Amino acid sequence: MNNSELIKYCEGRIAYLESFVEAYTGIINPLRYEEKTKAYKDIIRELSRTRIRVTAEEKPKKEDATFDGYEWYVMAQDVLYNCWGETPFEYVAKNEKEYPHWTCAPQLPEVTP
């Protein structure tokens, strides 16, 4: 399964859980199902961060370039240099021919000295 298929599966599970809770309100404990729904939403958010997007179809926004206090940059494919690198999200959004693809910057692990 690729990211898109996994996201679609998680969205289906969320819809099922939400409809189940709605159908059995007053009979079941909804908190148990809210935790499962939140877990699927967290998976969708993380998978969405790693998928590669076509700039012409989906421009990067500030939310895409923000994590752990690090903001303004996304990873973009630079056609001129034929490589991927950190680029300000606003520049990628305005120059879709120069940067045809982009993804969110990866979450870096903490490094202890």
Buried (B, 14 or more C-beta within 10 A) or exposed (E): EEBEEBBEBBEEBBEBBBEBBEEEEEEEEBEEBEEBBEBBEEBBEEBBBEBEBEBEEEBBEEEBBBBEEEEBBBBBBBEEEEEBEEBBBBBBBEBBEBBBBBBBBEEEEEEEE
